[in-house]
C-alpha cells in the first residue's frame, strides 16, 4: 500500500508527522495547525513554512515542510 506522508521539520531538526498539506509562508503553531490572526499574545511560539521538499520511499512519497520560528518583533507586529 502506498500513501503520502507529510512531515514538519523544526529548526532544530526534530520532526513530526501531520495530516494536512501546508503552504509556503503559512503561519502555524507548534503542532502544524494554522494560526488565527491577530495573535492574543506576542509571546506565542509561531512558525513560518519556508521550504517544501519531496522524496520517494518504498511506502510512497514523503513531503517535508521546513519551519522557521518567528522572532519576537515579528510576532509583535501580528498581535493585538
N, C-alpha and C positions, 0 to 999 in steps of 0.2 A: 504494500500500500504506500502511495506517495502523497505527501501533504506539504504545504508551506509552513515553515517555522519562522516566526517573527520574534526578533530579539532586540532589546535596547541595551546599548553598551554605554556605561557611565564613564566619566572622565578618568576614573581610577583604574578602569579596565574590567570591573565587575560587570556582569550581565544578568538579565532575567528575560524569560520568555513572556511575550504579551500576545493578546488575541487579535488586535487590530493593526492596520497599517497606519503609519504616521507620515506626515508631510514635512518637507524641508521648511525650516523656520517656524514650525509649530511649537507652541509653548506647552509643556507638560509638567506634571508633578513627578514625584519620586517613583511612582508606580507606572508612569507612562500614560496616565489619564489626562485629557485636555484640561486646561486651566481656564476658569471663568475670570474675565477681566471686568472691572478693576480688582486688584488683589485687596484682601481685607487688611493685610499687614505687609510692609516691605521686607520683613524678616522671613517670609515664606521661601522655602527652597524651590526654585523653579529652574527647569532645564529647557534649552532650545535644541531642536533637532538640526544638526548642521551637515550631516552626511548620511548617505544610504548606500549600502553595498549588498550584493547578492552573490552567493556561492552555491554550487551544486554539491550535494552529498548523495549517498545511496538511498536515503529516505526522501529525497526531494530537496528543493531549494531552501536555503537559509537566508532570510532577509534581515540584515543588521541595520539598526538605526542608531547612529552615534550622537551622543548628547554632550552639550557644554553647559555648565552651570552659569546662570546669570549673576552678575555682580550686584552688590547692594545698591549701587547707583542706578542700575538698570531696573531693579525691582521697585525702587522708589518712584521711578517715572511711570510705572503702570499700576501704582497703588492709589487708594483714595487720597 
